Amino acid sequence: MRWLFLAVGAAIVAVVAAAIIVFPISSEKPVARPATPEPSSTQPTPKVSAVTDRCGTFETKEQAPYAVTGYWITPKSNPCTWRKQLQEIHSVGGDTIIRIGYGLQYRPVTASGEIKTKDGELDSLYEACEEDGLTCHDAAERDLKKANPGNRIGRTYVYRTDESFGESLFRCPEMEHAIQTPKRTYFRLITQPDGSDDSTCDFSGKAVSYDMILIAGKPTDSLKELLDLADQFGMRVFPALPLAPRDPKTPTRANKKHIDTLTTVTRRILQDYGVRFAERESLGGVYQPFEVQMSDTLADNPTLEVYADQHRIVEQELPRKPILISPYLDARTRVAFGQTPRQVAEGFRALTKTGVGIIAPQDSRGTGKVGLFWPDERDSEVDERLRPVVGESTYETAYHGSTRDYYREMSIAREELLMAGYEVQLWANVEAFEPSGDEPCAPHGTRGKTDKKRLDQAVTMAGRYVQKIVSYMWSDFMTCGRPSLEQEITADWQRPIAVDAIRRGRDVQDGVEVRGYNFRGGTVTIQWSGGTQELVVSAVGWLDEDPLEELPEGMVTAWVPFNWSQVPAGEWVRIGVKVPSGQSTTEPLHVRIDT
């Protein structure tokens, strides 16, 4: 993973050079890469080649590095499962782990302080939390009334996690503390309803209604275990921040009534992270899991207030560690909320202005909300796997644009924001599943297994527009089925993937520059109405395997001479790459220029 932007001067030189010799293909304007200061860090490397622990011996070497270099994982109670997952992910080139998280929830209580579920039943997760024969709620209220008889607990919140925390979680130890039980450790926080923390810790003054936040954690800290494993593998981890309570009327939005309390619990957790983990190289940043749809009206969504508040806290407690978010796209034409690429770009601008450091939009192909197609395929029938979502139709009828159109527009918006002084990276979150399947992969729902060919296509469509490619998710979409997607990648990882081609001259020769993965020993194949030309890169061109810092890990650049005047103006040309093993790109590039 790369964290260093290009220097401003180098970017300006590149832009000038591009203006002289680069001609866009398929009307795709090459995006300049101006820069602002960004955290500088080298890529972590595994400490050793193999490690032996109570779970056995495991390798820390990459075996089959693929274009996708980051994955979401779900919390697991067995640390050996963590170890197995990281070994599998790192084996296929993964260097980034993003954790699925839990939500902060407002909860009612019984007359005796027992915590209820949102449906009104007793919540068994908090039954064991007792102090001096009282429920944790009533024990907290007793302690508050000792300081001032008029004090009370007005609202109760709960948050579950498999993490544990240190003393830095607490602001006022005389009122806040951990409660140990045989299976869980509960953390009791007493906070102001407006989201502030009283530095005096004086509860004896004016009678106040306080919020209680009860965190159900674990005696051992899963995050520390995960960071320790990441150190061994040379990976980075993005733990999840608490998810905001949802608006009951509009569940896709954060509930404004509870944002202040969310701000408090986020600040406390990040204060603890700052003390324990701020200097850990394996802590890549933090992930805010509340999803929003990218749209031109996004600026009015209260969830952006959550992002902005948490960004400020991260800057204070974990300087130089970014917040990562992963909003979703919906390009469908037959729904009222479908958005065009330019509308999505406006959403990207609004998100960037909250201060988040990494925006990883879901490509939304797995949910069927966006299609993978080229401009000359608009009249083609949609992939049959998309029909459960958009029916039998053409891409033109079903979608406002292709995944490629959306990432291109967001990259242009990012360029403008960089020039304005904002620091943000654009990642692609390619969904490693299908809308449905004969054998659903997830424990809940109908989403099914996809295949490597379709995942290669998603990587192709992300193009040169992103700085990194990640995927939702490892468990269970990469590991289900026979063969699993993980097994398909391991067997086919050396297949070339082309993501972009532009007309570029070199000295007096006309030619084409192709970017992508696994081009070593490759031959560029160009097909048009006048014939086919195969150009061996090592014989007639050059291969640069040290890509610019702004390009994803593993991306390379090949150049070969080609006389574009032989192609009729406006014609679509297919460009692919094949390697000596016989493997070739399964998704050729569709390009067009005006000759």
Summary of the structure (lengths in Angstrom):
residues: 595
radius of gyration: 26.0
end to end distance: 37.8
largest distance: 89.8
contacts: 2032
relative contact order: 0.11
helix: 29%
strand: 25%
